[in-house]
Structure formats: structure tokens, C-alpha cells
Amino acid sequence: MHPETIPYFQYLETIPTSGKHILAQQTDEQILVYQAFNHAIANYALEHQQFGGSAYSFSRMSWIKPNFLWMMHRCGWADKENQQRVLGIWLKKSDFDHILSESVFSSFQPDHYTDVAEWKAALEKHPVRLQWDPDHDIYGAPQVRKAIQLGIKGKLLEQFAQEMALEIIDLTTFAQEQKKLILQKNITQLQVPQEWIYEPRDARIRTRIGLTNNEHV
């Protein structure tokens, strides 16, 4: 299922300009996340509808991003080395929430941990790294709004790669087509996936990852 898209200017009217938000395309029960890989990994994933093969490493951390423009910034609109293929991965929201529940900030956050020792203990215990980074616009300019990315490792990565993916889709051509429009300064024709603020169902997860209260957006 390919994402529903809307004009970029319309997208800007529907998202917050500040705060820490998970922006993602969603259905009632599913959420779309993105990754970018080399051709070998992408071809295997699309053929088998799971990640694996000789080019994929389960011993490394693999990062997922629910926000399309954040993915485009990281992969250069499918132009950076080893990131020439953009994949969308549909997950159950329950699985995505499980990933969030296993996340720990990748750097010490005094608002979330009593001290550095507590944070380091959490790092040892949990297999997901959480980062809030500046979101970016289509030109790569950082925004006040923060975007989330999640690094998964260990047995949870094996689950994500081989069991959680409901469908893996190839968005490479779409990304390349949109980059051409940007280079041609034809922004009125630019399309991006429609995204909404995602709220984990468990309030403890919202607190754990430091989400902005959407009542105040």
C-alpha cells in the first residue's frame, strides 16, 4: 500500500511548527516508517518482504524514521552512498508502540533519568535508541520542530526485520521524482506523504519518549 500524498504546501499547513512530535502516515491499525539502503538490501527486502540476505547485518543497529522529510534529509532524496533505495515499511501500531516502549535516549537527559548511572543502566537493558533531532524542510534547512528516529538492535531487530513488517514498498522513484521538482524550483507540484501526529496509546510511552502535549500545539 503506497502512501497517500498531498502537495507540500498543504502538508505545511497541517503539521506543528515546533515541539517533539511523531509525524507519520497512518491507518487505524498501522503506521508507515522509512529506511534507506543499498540496492542489495533493498532488492532482498522487496522480494522476500522481510529484511535479511548476505548484505544485511543483524549485528548492527538499524534506524527507522516515521517522518518522510526527515528520511529525505538523511538519504539526500535517495542520492547518498548506500542509501540510494528508499523503503517504506508498514507496521502494526502495537508493534511500533512496543519499539517505543523499549527505547532509551541515546544521550543523557536529566529530565528523564535521575543520574548518568541510571541512564547507562537503561542503555544496557533496552535494545532501542531514541533521538529527537531537528526536522528539515525540503531544502535541508533545520526546523524548530523535532523529528524522532529509533535505532533497533539485537533480538528486537530480528523481530522487526523478519516478523513485524506487514508490507515493504519501494519509494525510490517517488523520492527521485520529487527531488527533480525541487531542483527545477517547481515546488507547487511537489508531493509528500500525508502525515498526522501519532500518539502512542499508552500514556507511559508518551512520557517515556518526551512527546510534546498536543493539547498545547
N, C-alpha and C positions, 0 to 999 in steps of 0.2 A: 504494500500500500504506500504509494508515494505521497509526500506531504501536500496538504493544501497550501497554496501560495497566494500572497497578496502583494500589491505594489509596495515598494519600500517606504514611500511617503505615508501610506496608510498604516503600515507597520509602526512607524514612529509615533503615530497618534494614539496607539493602543497600549504602549508599554511605559512603565515608570522611568523617570529620568535619573533617579537616584535610589539608593538603598541596595540591600542584598536580596536578590530575588532569583528564583529558579524560573527562567523563561523557557518554555518548551511547547512543541506541538503535542496535543493530547487527544485521546478519545475518552470515553467514560472509564475504561479499564486499562488503557495502555498509554505509554509515553515514548516519545522518539528521542534517542540520543545519537550522537555522531562520533565517528572516529575517522582518522585518515591514515592510510597505509601505502606500502609499495604495491606494485602490481601482483606479485606472487601471493602475498597475504590476502589481498582483496579478491583475486580470482578464486582462491580456495574457499573463502568465506561465502562468496556468492553462489558457487557451485554446490557446496555442502550445507549451506545455511547454518553454519557454525564456524567458529574460528579454530584453526589448527594447521596441520601440514608442516613441512620441514622448515618453512621460513618464519613460522610463528613461535615465539618463545613464551612458555608458561613460567619461566623463572624471573621474568622482568615484570615491572609494574606497567599496567595498561590503563590509559586515561580516557575517560568518556566525558562528553560535553553535551548538555541538552540544548544549548543555545547555538543556533546556526551561525550567526555572525561571529561569535567567539571562535567557533571552529574554523571559519574562513580566515580570520586573522592568523590563527596558528598555522594553517596549512598554506597560506598565500593563495587562497582560491584554487586549490589543487595544483599548485605550482612548485612547492618546496620539495627538496630531495626526500625520498621515501615517504612522501605524503601526497603523491600525485593522484591518489584514489580516495574519494570521499564516500564513506558508507554511512547509511542511516540504519540504526538498529532499534526495532520496536521491542519494548519490554512491557511486562505486566507492571502496573503501578506498584503492586505489592512487592515485586522483586526490586524495583528501584528504591522503594522505601527501606527494604532490607539493606541494600547497599548503603543508603544514607545512615541507617542505624549503626552500621559498623565503621563509620568514618571518624577520623581524628584529624584535627587541624595539622597541617604539615609544618607549621611554626607555632611556637608557644604563644598562647592567647591568655593574658591574665584575667580576662573576664570569664573564661570558661574553665580554667584549671587553678587549683589552689597554689601550686608552685610548679617549677620545672620538673621536679621529680614525678609528680602526678601525671604530667603531660607525657613524659618519657615512658612511664609505665603503660599509659593508654596506647602509645605508639606500638609497644611490644605486643599488646593484647589484641589489637584490632587491625584488620587487613586492608583498610581503605584510608587513603589520604585525601583530605579536603582542602581545597584552595578557593578563596574568593579573590578574583583578580579584576582589574578594570575591564569592563566590556569595551568593545571597539565598534566604531562605525564602519561603513563600507570602505572608507579610505585608510583604515587602520588607526585612526585617532582614538586615544583612550577616552572613555566616558566616566562620569561620576558614578553611574550605576555599576554595581559589581556583578560579575558572572561566576558561576560555580563550575569547577571541574573536579572530577573524582578519579583518583588513581587506585586501581584494584590489583591485588596480588594474591598469591597462594591458592588455597583451595577455593576461595570465593571467585578468583579469576577463572579457574577451571569451570565452575558453575556458570558464571556469566558467559564464557566463551562457548560452552557446549550444551547448556541446558536452558538458560534464561532467554536467549534470543528467539523471539517469536517469528521474526522475519528480518532479513538483512537485504537492504536495497542499495543500488548504486546511484549516487547523486553526483558523480564526477562531471558528467556532461552538463548537468544543470549548473553546477558551480562555475564551470568554464564559460558557459554562455553568459552568466551574469557578470563575470569579470570583463568580458568583452564590452558589455554595455557600459560598465564603469569607465573603462579606458576610452570609450567613444563619447564619454560625457552624456550618455543617453539615459539619465537616471530615471526619467519618467516611465521608462519601460522596464526598469529593474524590478524583479520579483524576488521575494524571500518567503520562506515558510511562515505561515501564520503561527504566532506563539502567544500563549497565555501564561499568567503567573501560576505556577504549580505549588500547591500546598500539601505537604505530607499529611496523611490522615491522623497520625499520632502527634499530639502536641509536644511530646517529649523530644521527638525528632526535630521539630521546628526550633525548639530551644537549643538542642544539641549543636545544630549547624549554624545558629546565629541568624536565622531569617529575619528580615525586616517585617514588622507587623503591618499587614496590608491594609488594616483599617486606617492607618496613618499615611498611606500613599496619596 
